[in-house]
C-alpha cells in the first residue's frame, strides 16, 4: 500500500502454546473457531498453523479490515467460548501481535 490516505488492514499474529499432554485436545478447539471467525464482517484472513518443530505451538495468522473489526471479533461468543475451553490446556498465556505492512 502506498500513500498516506489509503486504508491499511490490520494484521495479527497470535501464538498459542499448549501443554504437551493437551496438544490433541486444544487442536479441536482452535479449529472450531475458524469457520465462525471467517464469517465475521471485517475478517479478511484467519488461518491456523502449527509449528513443525515445536509441538503444541499454534499460530493464528489474521487480517482484519481495521481495529474495530478485531475488537468486535475479540468480543464474540465463539471467542469467549474458545478462551474458556483452552485456558486449562495452555502452557502459558497466548500472545497477540498487531502488525502493519511495511511500504
Beta strands, then each sheet from edge to edge (+ up, - down):
strand 1: 10-17
strand 2: 43-50
strand 3: 57-64
strand 4: 95-99
sheet 1: 2+ 3- 1+ 4-
end
